[in-house]
Amino acid sequence: MKKKTKNKYGHYPEDFRREAVRRSDDPNTSAAEVARELGIHPGQIYNWRRQYKRLSEKQFNSLNGVDYSMEEREEVRKLRREISDLKEENEFLKMATAYFSKEKW
């Protein structure tokens, strides 16, 4: 990973920050070594690490005005897929019932 410059707003790119944190989490390197290599202050890596930890613990997304955690959001997705599958199955059964009710025994 090479040294990157800040964008026009004075921020480092997201992929640069994530990679710096990931590399500093390696037990064989320290945040200070990674920071020195990248030309940034070690405190910056600690700040990014803290921010990512906070985001991962409390990441919420809004759905219909209600905030859901990542876990709850996944459950909502799963249930929506299940509802969709059940609706398709129900439509198929309706068509099959209509078809077989037309046949004379």
N, C-alpha and C positions, 0 to 999 in steps of 0.2 A: 504494500500500500504506500503510495507516494504522498508527499505533502500536498495538500490542496489549499486553495485560497478561498477566502470568504466570498459569498455572492454580493451583489450590489447592496443588500440590506445588512451586511455585516454578519451573516449567518453561514455556518458551514453546511454543506449538503447533508441530507438525512443519511444517505448511505455511508458517507464519510464518518459521521458521528457513531452510527451503529457498529461499523467495523472497528473503530477505535475502542469502543467499549468492549466489543467481543474479544479483541486482541489483548486488552488489558486484563480480562478475566482469566486468561491462560495462566496456570500456576507457574510456568517457567519464565514469565515476563512480568514486570511491574508496570503500573500505570505511568510511573515516572519515565521508564525506558520508552514506552510507546509514545508518550508525549514529546520526549526529546527527539525521537525519530521523526515525528510528524511536525515538529516545530510549534507545538502549542503548550500551554501551561498545564501541568498535571491536574490542577484543580478543575480544569474544564472537563476532563474525563470523569472525575468523580461527580461533577454536576450532572453530566449526561447520564451516567449510570443511575444516579438517584432519580432523575426524571423518568427514565425508562422503567425502573422498578415501580415507581408510583403509578405510571400509566398502565402497566401490566396488571397491577393489583386492582385498579379502580377504573378500568376502561369500560365506559358505558356508551351505548348507542341508543338513540331515541327512535322509537317506533310508535307511530300514532300518538305522539306527545308523551309517551311513557319511557323512562330511562330503564334499559335492561343491561345487565352485566353481560360479558362475553358468554358465560355459561348459559344464562337465560336466553340470550339471543340464539345460541345453537339449538336449544330446546324448541324455541319457536319455529326455527327453520325445519327441524325434524318433524314437528307436528304439522306444519304446512305441507310438507312433502307427503306425509301420511294421509292427510285429508285429500290431497290431489289424487293419490293412488286409489283411495276408497271411492272417490267420485267416479273415476274411470271404471272401476270394477262395478259400481252400482249401475252405470249407464249400460255396460255390457250385459249385466243380468237383466235389466229391463228389456233390452233388445232380444235376448234369448227367450225370455218369458213370452214376449209378444210373438216371436217366431213359433215357439212350440204350442202356444194356445191356438194358433191358426190351423195347425195340423189336426186332422181328425183321427181319433184313435180307432 
